[in-house]
Amino acid sequence: MKITTPKRIVFLSILSIAQLNAAPKCSNTLEPFFSELPQWLSGGQQQFGLDMSCVKHSMNAFRSWAQTLGFDESGKKGLFIYCSEENFRKSSLPQCQTDSYMNVTLNTFNNVTDCLGINSEDLYPIVAAESGFYHNSISVSDADFGFGQVTNPAISDVNDQWYKLIGELKENPKSSCQNIISYIEENNIQPVEDDYKCTLTEAPKNPLLNALYSGLHFKTIAGYMDGYEKRNPLKARIEGLLGPNFSIERYEAVKSVLNVLSYNMGHFGATTAFEEFLLEKEYDLKNLKRERVEVSTKLAKINFQLFSKDDRSLSARKEQILIEMEEIDNKIRDIQRPQIFNGDDTINSFGEYIVQRKLSFYLKVLNRRIKYVAIKDKSKLCPTTKFLHVD
């Protein structure tokens, strides 16, 4: 029997496909605002900092990630928000990647990191994974806002030091700092006290205000880390653990891992977990070295006996001791490899330690997003796979 489809259904299906194809891919609401921005923000890429290719790649990968969450007409779903005087709504549509939007995004990031003396290689992967550099991004839980996905504790932390930090920027002769200060004064930008969702995502204060909160939060974390380092013989402990694999560069990389993890975990959470991890590995290494001395003593005795007489049973025992010693040496090498401090899912690493113990759900999510961004980076524009790695 031949089954026919009613013409009305066929027509509606074609119409639905046409509407789907014609559906907007992004929102252009900020474009008129960008034309009024100063040249240092809206102009072409400046001669320092992150390259535009990284921002483009990050936006494309994040948009693809964000749109896997879907969209409904209720305005309650999506990773991007749009504010009005009445309320705010969530959407799967990001802002359009116009030339001016991209320039403002890149120049904001580069001026803030340059002024605050932040290594862009530390902050870039955080922003890439957290927001994709979109000014109006928001977390699924509505608890992380904008460019740097800053949280309530981070906002409070920066607010407590806002005027002191802004005073320091005023005295900094760098052109990047003076650019930021002039913009803050012209737009009467004050610390954020309420309605974080909109205040930290909408123009004209953003993305600069949000990037400042992100950068100042990161600097605050680095300050906490300096204090932790002074109170603890951290360098000596890591040097003792890594042994011949220790270097100043690797020590700085370990501190970078802790700073990045502290961005969302909090300084206390990250350093407490790290302290527990260090104590465990130091204990393991001490016991392994003691065992090796004991095994080495046994081997010396057997070698002395074999020197006096040829004994098959002694030779067999020597082989067993050599195997035992090799196993101990392998365990020592495993502890002393630099990758043990990686902040991701490397086997037996610090990252695996805190994920397995459920000390940081954030790290697991961040690592998954970083891998997603890295897979999309087919031309290897940005080294996201190096994120949180100690080589």
SULFENPE-V388936 format. One line per field, one symbol per residue. phi: phi as a letter, one per 40 degrees, with the letter a starting at -180 (. if undefined). psi: psi as a letter, one per 40 degrees, with the letter a starting at -180 (. if undefined). burial: I if it has 16 or more other ideal C-beta (glycine too) atoms within 10 Angstrom, else O. Layout:
phi: ???
psi: ???
burial: ???
//
This chain:
phi: .cbbcdcccccccccccccccccccabbccdccccccccccccccccagccddcccccccccdccccccgabccgbbhbbbbbbccabbcacccccccdcccccccccdcccccccgccccccdccccccbggccbcacdcgbbbgdbfcbdccccdcdcbdcccccccccccdccccdcccccccbfcbccbafddccbbccccbccccccccccccccdccccccccccbccdcccccccgcccacccccccccdcccccdbcgcccccccccccddcccccccccccccccccccccccccccccacbccccccccccccccccccccccccccdcccdcbcddgcdccdccccfcacdcccccccdcccccccccfcbccccdgbbc
psi: hhhihidddddddddddddddeiieiifdeddddeeiidedeaihifiaiidddddddddddddddeeeaiieeeeiieiihiiddaiiiiehiiigidddddddddddddddddefhhdddddddddddeeehdfiiidefehhadefiidddddddddedddddddddehehddddddddddddefhiihdifddddediiediedddddddddddddddddddddddehfdddddddddbeeiiddddddddddddddddddiddddddddddddddddddddddddddddddddddddddddddihhddddddddddddddddddddddddehdeeeifafhheidddddddefegdddddddddddddddegdefdhfdeehfih.
burial: OOOOOOOOOOOOOOOOOOOOOOOOOIOOOIOOOIOOIOOIIIOOIIOOIIOIOIIIIIIOIIIOIIIOOOIOOOOOOIIIIIIOOOOIIIIIIIIIIOOIIIIIIIIIIIIIIIIIOIOIOIIIIIIIIIIIIIIIIIOOOOOIIIIIIIIOOIIOIIOOOIOOIIOOIOOOOOOIIIIIIOIIOOOOIOIIOOOIIIIIIIIOIIIIIIIIIIIIIIIIIIOIIOOIOOOOOIOOOIIOIIOOOIOOOIIOIIIIIIIIIIIIIIIOIIIOIIOOIIOOIOOOIOOIOOIIOOIOOIIOOIOOOOOOOOOOOIOOIIOOIOOIIOOIOOIIOOIIIIIIIIIIOIOOIIIIIIIOOOIIOIIIOIIOIIIIIIOIIOOOIIOIOOIIIIO
//
